[in-house]
Amino acid sequence: MFVYLLAIAAVQPGYLTPAQRLDLTAILPGPPLAGSARADADARIFATERGAPDDARWRLAAVDVSSDLPERFADAIGFRLDLARLPATRRLLDRFGSDRSAAIGQAKAHWQSRRPFVASAAPICEPRTAALAANGDYPSGHTAHGWAFALVMAELLPDRAQPILARGRSYGASRWICGSHSWSAVEGGYLAAAAIVARDHGEAAFRADLRRAARELARYRRRLRTAS
């Protein structure tokens, strides 16, 4: 299910030209080699540490399949982002999302690693579609989307940084708990998100849009408090 962040990423160009984008294959450790300690850890985590489908944490992982991040992060942020009323914030997320999706897509295409459920009959928390199986495991784009969103929102709303970042971490962890990704792919998603956020900070246009979004969100929160 690709809602919101993937869908809007194509609306506007990113802050980086193709030549400026990070090559994540030169930054991330990559998927583990067969028979390595990392591969063994991935297999053990998939087989023994994900819990059961009736667990509360499993149910959260199933809900976190959604990419509607304003909804999934609403409690952490303290309100639901209504992006139709927040054009500067939406522009920032649109443009950054384009950079993030391009870098993640390139890395997935390079490694083309197999998702852990493909060779297992163990349950996962979302449908086993051909499209999901064909979309490489490493790095986890879902994790990268959530962690990057958390990093940006924590900067825009510093008084909410702790719950936002905690939610970003748990949103990424939902992918290995679900069984849609290996632990190493989730770890790669966190690293990829941090790298892309850091790179975009080097662009004056990104920093300017951050300032505009921060001012817009401050006004929006004041209106919410007045209306309540």
MDAnalysis code that builds the backbone (N, CA, C; Angstrom):
import MDAnalysis as mda
import numpy as np

u = mda.Universe.empty(684, n_residues=228, atom_resindex=np.repeat(np.arange(228), 3), trajectory=True)
u.add_TopologyAttr("name", ["N", "CA", "C"] * 228)
u.add_TopologyAttr("resid", np.arange(1, 229))
u.add_TopologyAttr("resname", ["MET", "PHE", "VAL", "TYR", "LEU", "LEU", "ALA", "ILE", "ALA", "ALA", "VAL", "GLN", "PRO", "GLY", "TYR", "LEU", "THR", "PRO", "ALA", "GLN", "ARG", "LEU", "ASP", "LEU", "THR", "ALA", "ILE", "LEU", "PRO", "GLY", "PRO", "PRO", "LEU", "ALA", "GLY", "SER", "ALA", "ARG", "ALA", "ASP", "ALA", "ASP", "ALA", "ARG", "ILE", "PHE", "ALA", "THR", "GLU", "ARG", "GLY", "ALA", "PRO", "ASP", "ASP", "ALA", "ARG", "TRP", "ARG", "LEU", "ALA", "ALA", "VAL", "ASP", "VAL", "SER", "SER", "ASP", "LEU", "PRO", "GLU", "ARG", "PHE", "ALA", "ASP", "ALA", "ILE", "GLY", "PHE", "ARG", "LEU", "ASP", "LEU", "ALA", "ARG", "LEU", "PRO", "ALA", "THR", "ARG", "ARG", "LEU", "LEU", "ASP", "ARG", "PHE", "GLY", "SER", "ASP", "ARG", "SER", "ALA", "ALA", "ILE", "GLY", "GLN", "ALA", "LYS", "ALA", "HIS", "TRP", "GLN", "SER", "ARG", "ARG", "PRO", "PHE", "VAL", "ALA", "SER", "ALA", "ALA", "PRO", "ILE", "CYS", "GLU", "PRO", "ARG", "THR", "ALA", "ALA", "LEU", "ALA", "ALA", "ASN", "GLY", "ASP", "TYR", "PRO", "SER", "GLY", "HIS", "THR", "ALA", "HIS", "GLY", "TRP", "ALA", "PHE", "ALA", "LEU", "VAL", "MET", "ALA", "GLU", "LEU", "LEU", "PRO", "ASP", "ARG", "ALA", "GLN", "PRO", "ILE", "LEU", "ALA", "ARG", "GLY", "ARG", "SER", "TYR", "GLY", "ALA", "SER", "ARG", "TRP", "ILE", "CYS", "GLY", "SER", "HIS", "SER", "TRP", "SER", "ALA", "VAL", "GLU", "GLY", "GLY", "TYR", "LEU", "ALA", "ALA", "ALA", "ALA", "ILE", "VAL", "ALA", "ARG", "ASP", "HIS", "GLY", "GLU", "ALA", "ALA", "PHE", "ARG", "ALA", "ASP", "LEU", "ARG", "ARG", "ALA", "ALA", "ARG", "GLU", "LEU", "ALA", "ARG", "TYR", "ARG", "ARG", "ARG", "LEU", "ARG", "THR", "ALA", "SER"])
u.atoms.positions = np.array([
    [0.850, -1.178, 0.000],
    [0.000, 0.000, 0.000],
    [0.890, 1.233, 0.000],
    [0.846, 1.978, -1.092],
    [1.700, 3.160, -1.182],
    [0.801, 4.394, -1.182],
    [0.656, 5.004, -0.020],
    [-0.212, 6.145, 0.174],
    [0.647, 7.343, 0.516],
    [0.182, 8.501, 0.225],
    [0.776, 9.762, 0.618],
    [2.218, 9.956, 0.179],
    [3.210, 9.479, 0.919],
    [4.580, 9.911, 0.636],
    [5.078, 9.435, -0.718],
    [4.828, 8.183, -1.074],
    [5.272, 7.724, -2.380],
    [4.463, 8.391, -3.474],
    [3.165, 8.567, -3.237],
    [2.297, 9.126, -4.263],
    [2.633, 10.572, -4.572],
    [2.985, 11.352, -3.549],
    [3.200, 12.773, -3.793],
    [4.626, 13.092, -4.213],
    [5.530, 12.116, -4.079],
    [6.933, 12.415, -4.348],
    [7.154, 12.886, -5.770],
    [6.285, 12.440, -6.715],
    [6.467, 12.802, -8.112],
    [5.854, 14.155, -8.448],
    [5.139, 14.781, -7.512],
    [4.447, 16.031, -7.807],
    [5.441, 17.142, -8.101],
    [6.504, 17.222, -7.362],
    [7.502, 18.271, -7.536],
    [8.893, 17.651, -7.619],
    [9.804, 18.318, -8.326],
    [11.179, 17.809, -8.345],
    [11.808, 17.937, -6.966],
    [12.816, 17.127, -6.712],
    [13.495, 17.191, -5.428],
    [14.428, 18.380, -5.328],
    [15.151, 18.438, -4.240],
    [16.141, 19.496, -4.034],
    [17.453, 19.178, -4.741],
    [17.640, 17.936, -5.104],
    [18.894, 17.492, -5.704],
    [18.694, 17.114, -7.163],
    [19.670, 17.431, -7.982],
    [19.683, 16.921, -9.347],
    [20.114, 15.452, -9.299],
    [19.860, 14.695, -10.367],
    [20.321, 13.299, -10.367],
    [21.807, 13.165, -10.056],
    [22.613, 14.100, -10.541],
    [24.059, 14.022, -10.292],
    [24.411, 14.301, -8.831],
    [23.545, 15.013, -8.109],
    [23.820, 15.358, -6.711],
    [23.328, 14.303, -5.724],
    [22.474, 13.400, -6.161],
    [21.888, 12.429, -5.238],
    [22.952, 11.506, -4.656],
    [22.712, 11.096, -3.430],
    [23.607, 10.139, -2.789],
    [23.515, 8.776, -3.464],
    [24.653, 8.136, -3.603],
    [24.693, 6.736, -4.021],
    [24.742, 5.900, -2.746],
    [23.594, 5.390, -2.346],
    [23.524, 4.663, -1.082],
    [24.337, 3.382, -1.096],
    [24.632, 2.871, -2.286],
    [25.438, 1.647, -2.342],
    [26.877, 1.901, -1.899],
    [27.285, 3.163, -1.883],
    [28.624, 3.521, -1.404],
    [28.624, 3.891, 0.078],
    [27.439, 3.901, 0.699],
    [27.305, 4.328, 2.096],
    [26.845, 3.189, 2.997],
    [25.831, 2.463, 2.574],
    [25.250, 1.405, 3.400],
    [26.092, 0.126, 3.325],
    [26.005, -0.703, 4.352],
    [26.769, -1.959, 4.309],
    [26.232, -2.966, 3.312],
    [24.977, -2.791, 2.891],
    [24.380, -3.727, 1.949],
    [23.782, -4.933, 2.650],
    [23.017, -5.745, 1.925],
    [22.423, -6.933, 2.535],
    [23.502, -7.928, 2.933],
    [23.245, -8.731, 3.955],
    [24.276, -9.669, 4.417],
    [24.539, -10.783, 3.411],
    [25.753, -11.252, 3.391],
    [26.118, -12.384, 2.549],
    [25.568, -13.676, 3.150],
    [25.160, -14.591, 2.296],
    [24.654, -15.882, 2.767],
    [25.689, -16.555, 3.662],
    [25.218, -17.063, 4.797],
    [26.103, -17.747, 5.726],
    [26.845, -16.855, 6.691],
    [26.700, -15.533, 6.543],
    [27.380, -14.602, 7.446],
    [26.630, -14.499, 8.767],
    [27.280, -13.908, 9.756],
    [26.630, -13.711, 11.055],
    [25.406, -12.817, 10.922],
    [25.476, -11.809, 10.057],
    [24.316, -10.929, 9.851],
    [23.161, -11.693, 9.222],
    [23.449, -12.543, 8.259],
    [22.393, -13.339, 7.631],
    [21.766, -14.297, 8.641],
    [22.599, -14.903, 9.475],
    [22.079, -15.801, 10.509],
    [21.198, -15.037, 11.494],
    [21.601, -13.818, 11.848],
    [20.795, -13.004, 12.762],
    [19.458, -12.645, 12.130],
    [19.459, -12.289, 10.854],
    [18.203, -11.994, 10.160],
    [17.259, -13.190, 10.206],
    [17.789, -14.377, 9.912],
    [16.962, -15.581, 9.894],
    [16.404, -15.891, 11.279],
    [17.235, -15.728, 12.307],
    [16.776, -15.993, 13.672],
    [15.695, -15.013, 14.088],
    [15.883, -13.735, 13.785],
    [14.891, -12.721, 14.147],
    [13.575, -12.992, 13.438],
    [13.630, -13.323, 12.153],
    [12.403, -13.616, 11.405],
    [11.683, -14.825, 11.998],
    [12.434, -15.836, 12.393],
    [11.831, -17.087, 12.851],
    [11.336, -17.036, 14.291],
    [12.000, -16.255, 15.157],
    [11.733, -16.405, 16.596],
    [11.348, -15.135, 17.346],
    [11.545, -13.953, 16.771],
    [11.391, -12.738, 17.579],
    [10.261, -11.817, 17.128],
    [9.434, -12.249, 16.195],
    [8.417, -11.340, 15.653],
    [7.097, -11.391, 16.407],
    [6.938, -12.328, 17.337],
    [5.685, -12.447, 18.055],
    [4.656, -13.230, 17.253],
    [3.395, -13.091, 17.651],
    [2.296, -13.830, 17.021],
    [1.258, -12.856, 16.482],
    [0.456, -13.301, 15.492],
    [-0.521, -12.396, 14.879],
    [-1.543, -11.802, 15.840],
    [-1.754, -12.412, 17.006],
    [-2.717, -11.840, 17.949],
    [-2.058, -10.922, 18.981],
    [-0.746, -10.697, 18.864],
    [-0.046, -9.777, 19.762],
    [-0.387, -8.328, 19.422],
    [-0.394, -7.469, 20.446],
    [-0.653, -6.048, 20.210],
    [0.407, -5.441, 19.300],
    [1.665, -5.853, 19.477],
    [2.726, -5.271, 18.642],
    [2.587, -5.705, 17.195],
    [2.170, -6.938, 16.967],
    [1.924, -7.411, 15.600],
    [0.794, -6.600, 14.969],
    [-0.264, -6.341, 15.751],
    [-1.390, -5.563, 15.217],
    [-0.943, -4.153, 14.849],
    [-0.056, -3.560, 15.652],
    [0.472, -2.241, 15.299],
    [1.265, -2.320, 14.001],
    [2.060, -3.368, 13.843],
    [2.823, -3.533, 12.602],
    [1.894, -3.626, 11.399],
    [0.758, -4.304, 11.570],
    [-0.200, -4.423, 10.471],
    [-0.784, -3.064, 10.107],
    [-1.089, -2.256, 11.107],
    [-1.610, -0.912, 10.843],
    [-0.531, -0.044, 10.205],
    [0.708, -0.259, 10.593],
    [1.821, 0.532, 10.067],
    [2.179, 0.182, 8.627],
    [1.522, -0.800, 8.048],
    [1.690, -1.040, 6.610],
    [1.276, 0.209, 5.829],
    [0.343, 0.968, 6.378],
    [-0.084, 2.220, 5.750],
    [1.064, 3.221, 5.699],
    [1.165, 3.910, 4.571],
    [2.164, 4.976, 4.425],
    [1.564, 6.359, 4.659],
    [0.369, 6.420, 5.244],
    [-0.250, 7.708, 5.571],
    [0.409, 8.222, 6.851],
    [1.545, 8.863, 6.704],
    [2.330, 9.243, 7.875],
    [1.678, 10.323, 8.728],
    [0.963, 11.306, 8.163],
    [0.256, 12.232, 9.049],
    [-0.709, 11.520, 9.997],
    [-1.321, 10.442, 9.533],
    [-2.211, 9.662, 10.393],
    [-1.420, 8.804, 11.377],
    [-0.400, 8.110, 10.894],
    [0.349, 7.194, 11.744],
    [1.142, 7.939, 12.828],
    [1.501, 9.194, 12.578],
    [2.300, 9.970, 13.535],
    [1.465, 10.993, 14.303],
    [0.159, 10.986, 14.152],
    [-0.665, 12.046, 14.735],
    [-0.503, 12.134, 16.255],
    [-0.502, 11.006, 16.933],
    [-0.361, 11.045, 18.393],
    [1.000, 11.599, 18.799],
    [2.040, 11.214, 18.087],
    [3.384, 11.688, 18.419],
    [3.535, 13.179, 18.151],
    [2.959, 13.641, 17.049],
    [3.045, 15.058, 16.693],
    [2.181, 15.903, 17.623],
    [1.065, 15.331, 18.066],
    [0.140, 16.057, 18.926],
    [-1.079, 16.562, 18.200],
    [-1.099, 16.399, 16.902],
    [-2.242, 16.762, 16.061],
    [-2.027, 16.099, 14.708],
    [-3.097, 16.048, 13.907],
    [-2.954, 15.456, 12.580],
    [-2.591, 16.544, 11.583],
    [-1.535, 16.321, 10.819],
    [-1.140, 17.276, 9.788],
    [-2.191, 17.283, 8.684],
    [-2.861, 18.398, 8.504],
    [-3.805, 18.562, 7.396],
    [-3.046, 19.274, 6.282],
    [-2.437, 18.502, 5.400],
    [-1.532, 19.087, 4.412],
    [-2.244, 19.961, 3.399],
    [-3.552, 19.810, 3.260],
    [-4.301, 20.708, 2.380],
    [-4.280, 22.136, 2.924],
    [-4.065, 22.279, 4.231],
    [-4.022, 23.599, 4.858],
    [-2.601, 24.019, 5.205],
    [-1.639, 23.212, 4.815],
    [-0.235, 23.469, 5.144],
    [0.610, 23.378, 3.878],
    [0.448, 24.329, 2.959],
    [1.134, 24.214, 1.663],
    [2.657, 24.242, 1.757],
    [3.211, 25.017, 2.675],
    [4.672, 25.063, 2.793],
    [5.216, 23.739, 3.325],
    [4.514, 23.170, 4.294],
    [4.926, 21.876, 4.838],
    [4.793, 20.790, 3.782],
    [3.715, 20.840, 3.044],
    [3.524, 19.840, 1.987],
    [4.606, 19.971, 0.914],
    [4.943, 21.191, 0.553],
    [5.986, 21.390, -0.457],
    [7.313, 20.791, 0.022],
    [7.651, 21.042, 1.269],
    [8.880, 20.484, 1.832],
    [8.870, 18.960, 1.759],
    [7.779, 18.345, 2.185],
    [7.697, 16.889, 2.195],
    [7.664, 16.319, 0.784],
    [6.991, 17.013, -0.121],
    [6.959, 16.582, -1.528],
    [8.366, 16.548, -2.114],
    [9.057, 17.656, -1.989],
    [10.365, 17.769, -2.637],
    [11.383, 16.843, -1.977],
    [11.383, 16.806, -0.665],
    [12.281, 15.876, 0.012],
    [11.930, 14.437, -0.343],
    [10.643, 14.141, -0.416],
    [10.211, 12.789, -0.748],
    [10.718, 12.331, -2.096],
    [10.826, 13.244, -3.035],
    [11.356, 12.892, -4.345],
    [12.816, 12.463, -4.242],
    [13.612, 13.199, -3.481],
    [15.024, 12.832, -3.288],
    [15.153, 11.483, -2.589],
    [14.353, 11.291, -1.568],
    [14.426, 10.052, -0.793],
    [14.034, 8.840, -1.643],
    [12.921, 8.953, -2.336],
    [12.445, 7.820, -3.131],
    [13.417, 7.460, -4.243],
    [14.017, 8.475, -4.867],
    [14.967, 8.204, -5.951],
    [16.185, 7.452, -5.433],
    [16.721, 7.887, -4.299],
    [17.915, 7.235, -3.752],
    [17.614, 5.812, -3.298],
    [16.477, 5.620, -2.638],
    [16.106, 4.285, -2.169],
    [15.856, 3.357, -3.352],
    [15.151, 3.863, -4.358],
    [14.865, 3.037, -5.523],
    [16.124, 2.571, -6.228],
    [17.099, 3.465, -6.334],
    [18.367, 3.101, -6.970],
    [19.076, 2.004, -6.172],
    [19.070, 2.129, -4.854],
    [19.741, 1.131, -4.017],
    [19.041, -0.222, -4.095],
    [17.718, -0.217, -4.051],
    [16.979, -1.477, -4.166],
    [17.274, -2.160, -5.495],
    [17.290, -1.368, -6.570],
    [17.554, -1.935, -7.893],
    [18.959, -2.519, -7.969],
    [19.890, -1.898, -7.280],
    [21.268, -2.394, -7.293],
    [21.381, -3.739, -6.572],
    [20.816, -3.831, -5.376],
    [21.012, -5.035, -4.568],
    [20.014, -6.148, -4.894],
    [18.767, -5.789, -5.185],
    [17.754, -6.785, -5.546],
    [17.751, -7.974, -4.580],
    [17.756, -7.679, -3.313],
    [17.803, -8.747, -2.309],
    [16.408, -9.306, -2.040],
    [16.362, -10.564, -1.666],
    [15.087, -11.260, -1.484],
    [14.497, -10.975, -0.110],
    [13.210, -10.737, -0.070],
    [12.534, -10.516, 1.209],
    [12.476, -11.823, 2.003],
    [12.452, -11.722, 3.340],
    [12.577, -12.937, 4.157],
    [11.407, -13.900, 4.036],
    [10.221, -13.403, 3.729],
    [9.053, -14.284, 3.681],
    [8.985, -15.124, 2.407],
    [9.777, -14.761, 1.401],
    [9.671, -15.434, 0.104],
    [9.971, -16.926, 0.222],
    [10.918, -17.290, 1.049],
    [11.304, -18.697, 1.195],
    [10.739, -19.314, 2.466],
    [9.698, -18.713, 3.032],
    [9.145, -19.190, 4.299],
    [7.622, -19.206, 4.240],
    [7.029, -20.148, 4.947],
    [5.572, -20.201, 5.063],
    [5.082, -19.466, 6.306],
    [5.988, -18.888, 7.085],
    [5.600, -18.171, 8.301],
    [4.715, -16.981, 7.948],
    [3.758, -16.651, 8.812],
    [2.846, -15.547, 8.505],
    [3.554, -14.197, 8.511],
    [3.044, -13.285, 7.700],
    [3.447, -11.882, 7.756],
    [2.183, -11.053, 7.923],
    [2.341, -9.775, 8.234],
    [1.173, -8.981, 8.627],
    [0.511, -8.249, 7.468],
    [0.917, -8.520, 6.243],
    [0.262, -7.932, 5.082],
    [0.179, -8.982, 3.980],
    [-0.646, -8.752, 2.961],
    [-0.796, -9.761, 1.908],
    [0.520, -10.053, 1.192],
    [0.726, -11.320, 0.872],
    [1.929, -11.749, 0.152],
    [1.705, -11.556, -1.345],
    [1.799, -10.357, -1.814],
    [1.563, -10.085, -3.225],
    [2.843, -10.268, -4.035],
    [2.653, -10.486, -5.338],
    [3.814, -10.600, -6.220],
    [4.600, -9.296, -6.250],
    [3.879, -8.174, -6.195],
    [4.556, -6.871, -6.220],
    [5.427, -6.684, -4.988],
    [4.930, -7.097, -3.827],
    [5.718, -6.971, -2.597],
    [6.963, -7.851, -2.673],
    [6.789, -9.076, -3.134],
    [7.923, -9.996, -3.218],
    [8.978, -9.509, -4.204],
    [8.529, -8.848, -5.278],
    [9.463, -8.405, -6.315],
    [10.200, -7.130, -5.941],
    [9.671, -6.374, -4.978],
    [10.294, -5.119, -4.552],
    [11.370, -5.460, -3.527],
    [12.624, -5.245, -3.862],
    [13.748, -5.728, -3.069],
    [13.662, -5.446, -1.582],
    [14.289, -6.306, -0.813],
    [14.259, -6.199, 0.645],
    [15.100, -5.037, 1.158],
    [16.289, -4.845, 0.576],
    [17.295, -3.941, 1.166],
    [17.572, -2.742, 0.269],
    [17.537, -1.543, 0.859],
    [17.103, -1.197, 2.213],
    [15.586, -1.067, 2.269],
    [15.019, -1.091, 3.449],
    [13.573, -0.943, 3.594],
    [13.153, 0.486, 3.286],
    [12.440, 0.657, 2.178],
    [11.947, 1.983, 1.828],
    [10.914, 2.489, 2.811],
    [10.073, 1.589, 3.305],
    [9.044, 1.953, 4.278],
    [9.694, 2.528, 5.539],
    [10.735, 1.850, 6.012],
    [11.465, 2.346, 7.178],
    [12.103, 3.697, 6.889],
    [12.730, 3.820, 5.725],
    [13.376, 5.086, 5.364],
    [12.367, 6.214, 5.293],
    [11.193, 5.951, 4.745],
    [10.168, 6.985, 4.651],
    [9.749, 7.452, 6.040],
    [9.505, 6.485, 6.928],
    [9.057, 6.845, 8.268],
    [10.124, 7.538, 9.089],
    [11.373, 7.052, 9.008],
    [12.436, 7.657, 9.812],
    [12.810, 9.032, 9.274],
    [12.826, 9.201, 7.966],
    [13.101, 10.521, 7.394],
    [12.014, 11.514, 7.788],
    [10.763, 11.078, 7.727],
    [9.650, 11.933, 8.148],
    [9.830, 12.334, 9.607],
    [10.203, 11.369, 10.451],
    [10.406, 11.665, 11.868],
    [11.533, 12.668, 12.070],
    [12.631, 12.515, 11.355],
    [13.757, 13.444, 11.493],
    [13.360, 14.862, 11.090],
    [12.647, 14.985, 9.985],
    [12.239, 16.310, 9.516],
    [11.220, 16.925, 10.468],
    [10.229, 16.136, 10.884],
    [9.205, 16.679, 11.776],
    [9.780, 17.029, 13.147],
    [10.758, 16.273, 13.621],
    [11.393, 16.605, 14.901],
    [12.113, 17.943, 14.824],
    [12.660, 18.251, 13.667],
    [13.317, 19.545, 13.490],
    [12.291, 20.671, 13.405],
    [11.161, 20.399, 12.762],
    [10.123, 21.420, 12.625],
    [9.388, 21.663, 13.943],
    [9.256, 20.621, 14.761],
    [8.511, 20.704, 16.022],
    [9.413, 20.195, 17.155],
    [10.448, 20.949, 17.518],
    [11.438, 20.437, 18.473],
    [10.861, 20.082, 19.834],
    [9.785, 20.731, 20.242],
    [9.179, 20.384, 21.523],
    [8.505, 19.020, 21.490],
    [8.279, 18.479, 20.283],
    [7.687, 17.147, 20.120],
    [8.712, 16.133, 19.607],
    [9.985, 16.512, 19.619],
    [11.008, 15.658, 19.005],
    [11.057, 14.271, 19.630],
    [10.984, 14.184, 20.953],
    [11.130, 12.871, 21.590],
    [10.035, 11.897, 21.158],
    [8.743, 12.245, 21.275],
    [7.723, 11.285, 20.823],
    [7.750, 11.047, 19.321],
    [8.086, 12.064, 18.537],
    [8.147, 11.877, 17.085],
    [9.242, 10.885, 16.718],
    [10.422, 11.037, 17.305],
    [11.529, 10.133, 16.987],
    [11.267, 8.722, 17.509],
    [10.641, 8.621, 18.677],
    [10.286, 7.294, 19.188],
    [9.301, 6.605, 18.250],
    [8.357, 7.371, 17.732],
    [7.382, 6.789, 16.797],
    [8.051, 6.419, 15.481],
    [8.998, 7.231, 15.041],
    [9.720, 6.901, 13.821],
    [10.491, 5.601, 13.952],
    [11.113, 5.391, 15.109],
    [11.828, 4.141, 15.331],
    [10.871, 2.961, 15.328],
    [9.724, 3.094, 16.022],
    [8.787, 1.969, 16.099],
    [8.120, 1.708, 14.752],
    [7.909, 2.764, 13.970],
    [7.324, 2.584, 12.634],
    [8.259, 1.750, 11.766],
    [9.550, 2.018, 11.837],
    [10.508, 1.208, 11.097],
    [10.562, -0.217, 11.614],
    [10.558, -0.389, 12.938],
    [10.610, -1.733, 13.521],
    [9.411, -2.571, 13.113],
    [8.299, -1.923, 12.820],
    [7.114, -2.663, 12.381],
    [7.386, -3.504, 11.145],
    [8.354, -3.108, 10.331],
    [8.616, -3.842, 9.098],
    [9.249, -5.206, 9.359],
    [10.172, -5.310, 10.320],
    [10.716, -6.645, 10.601],
    [9.755, -7.452, 11.451],
    [8.991, -6.797, 12.315],
    [7.977, -7.511, 13.096],
    [6.907, -8.079, 12.171],
    [6.514, -7.300, 11.188],
    [5.552, -7.758, 10.188],
    [6.091, -8.972, 9.433],
    [7.381, -8.982, 9.169],
    [7.984, -10.020, 8.351],
    [8.147, -9.624, 6.905],
    [7.775, -8.392, 6.579],
    [7.920, -7.903, 5.209],
    [9.367, -7.611, 4.865],
    [10.170, -7.315, 5.884],
    [11.586, -7.009, 5.697],
    [12.419, -7.753, 6.727],
    [13.669, -7.957, 6.396],
    [14.637, -8.469, 7.362],
    [15.062, -7.343, 8.306],
    [15.645, -7.740, 9.455],
    [16.161, -6.718, 10.364],
    [17.237, -5.883, 9.683],
    [18.131, -6.504, 8.921],
    [19.212, -5.737, 8.291],
    [18.662, -4.727, 7.293],
    [17.554, -5.050, 6.625],
    [16.943, -4.104, 5.691],
    [16.350, -2.914, 6.432],
    [15.773, -3.174, 7.601],
    [15.245, -2.084, 8.429],
    [16.386, -1.196, 8.909],
    [17.455, -1.805, 9.380],
    [18.636, -1.038, 9.788],
    [19.141, -0.184, 8.626],
    [19.185, -0.764, 7.430],
    [19.595, -0.009, 6.246],
    [18.663, 1.142, 5.947],
    [17.364, 0.952, 6.201],
    [16.406, 2.030, 5.989],
    [16.639, 3.208, 6.909],
    [16.928, 2.922, 8.188],
    [17.251, 4.005, 9.121],
    [18.495, 4.769, 8.648],
    [19.533, 4.040, 8.284],
    [20.776, 4.683, 7.849],
    [20.561, 5.498, 6.580],
    [19.809, 4.948, 5.641],
    [19.550, 5.658, 4.386],
    [18.808, 6.958, 4.640],
    [17.785, 6.907, 5.487],
    [17.012, 8.112, 5.785],
    [17.891, 9.196, 6.384],
    [18.720, 8.826, 7.358],
    [19.594, 9.810, 7.996],
    [20.558, 10.422, 6.993],
    [21.088, 9.599, 6.092],
    [22.024, 10.106, 5.091],
    [21.347, 11.085, 4.140],
    [20.138, 10.766, 3.705],
    [19.439, 11.627, 2.744],
    [19.024, 12.941, 3.399],
    [18.552, 12.878, 4.639],
    [18.214, 14.115, 5.356],
    [19.456, 14.989, 5.494],
    [20.574, 14.394, 5.865],
    [21.813, 15.169, 6.015],
    [22.218, 15.813, 4.697],
    [22.117, 15.068, 3.606],
    [22.509, 15.624, 2.301],
    [21.602, 16.770, 1.891],
    [20.301, 16.625, 2.076],
    [19.398, 17.700, 1.672],
    [19.608, 18.960, 2.502],
    [20.092, 18.809, 3.722],
    [20.393, 19.995, 4.531],
    [21.493, 20.847, 3.907],
    [22.267, 20.287, 3.032],
    [23.302, 21.064, 2.361],
    [22.785, 21.993, 1.291],
    [21.493, 21.892, 0.962],
    [20.902, 22.729, -0.079],
    [20.168, 23.917, 0.536],
    [20.485, 25.115, 0.052],
    [19.859, 26.327, 0.588],
    [18.348, 26.293, 0.418],
    [17.863, 25.736, -0.687],
    [16.418, 25.683, -0.927],
    [15.728, 24.798, 0.106],
    [16.361, 23.707, 0.477],
    [15.800, 22.833, 1.513],
    [15.738, 23.564, 2.848],
    [16.809, 24.243, 3.203],
    [16.826, 24.964, 4.478],
    [15.793, 26.083, 4.488],
    [15.617, 26.757, 3.372],
    [14.611, 27.818, 3.293],
    [13.212, 27.242, 3.447],
    [12.960, 26.098, 2.806],
    [11.642, 25.475, 2.930],
    [11.401, 24.962, 4.345],
    [12.441, 24.503, 5.016],
    [12.307, 24.121, 6.427],
    [11.852, 25.306, 7.272],
    [12.464, 26.453, 7.051],
    [12.085, 27.640, 7.831],
    [10.639, 28.037, 7.545],
    [10.245, 27.988, 6.282],
    [8.858, 28.331, 5.932],
    [7.876, 27.358, 6.589],
    [8.197, 26.077, 6.535],
    [7.315, 25.077, 7.129],
    [7.235, 25.243, 8.644],
    [8.348, 25.560, 9.291],
    [8.344, 25.752, 10.743],
    [7.450, 26.928, 11.127],
    [7.543, 28.021, 10.372],
    [6.676, 29.172, 10.660],
    [5.211, 28.814, 10.427],
    [4.950, 28.100, 9.354],
    [3.576, 27.711, 9.032],
    [2.991, 26.813, 10.122],
    [3.775, 25.848, 10.583],
    [3.291, 24.945, 11.620],
    [3.077, 25.671, 12.946],
    [3.914, 26.645, 13.251],
    [3.716, 27.428, 14.476],
    [2.387, 28.171, 14.420],
    [2.081, 28.777, 13.265],
    [0.793, 29.468, 13.112],
    [-0.366, 28.482, 13.212],
    [-0.208, 27.338, 12.578],
    [-1.265, 26.323, 12.565],
    [-1.557, 25.828, 13.978],
    [-0.527, 25.597, 14.765],
    [-0.726, 25.142, 16.138],
    [-1.415, 26.209, 16.986],
    [-1.072, 27.463, 16.758],
    [-1.751, 28.531, 17.500],
    [-3.236, 28.541, 17.173],
    [-3.575, 28.343, 15.902],
    [-4.990, 28.307, 15.518],
    [-5.700, 27.114, 16.153],
    [-5.024, 25.975, 16.201],
    [-5.630, 24.797, 16.826],
    [-5.889, 25.039, 18.307],
    [-4.936, 25.671, 18.987],
    [-5.114, 25.942, 20.415],
    [-6.250, 26.934, 20.638],
    [-6.356, 27.929, 19.770],
    [-7.419, 28.928, 19.906],
    [-8.786, 28.300, 19.687],
    [-8.850, 27.355, 18.738],
    [-10.130, 26.729, 18.399],
    [-10.574, 25.702, 19.433],
    [-9.633, 25.201, 20.235],
    [-9.982, 24.125, 21.184],
    [-10.564, 24.685, 22.481],
])
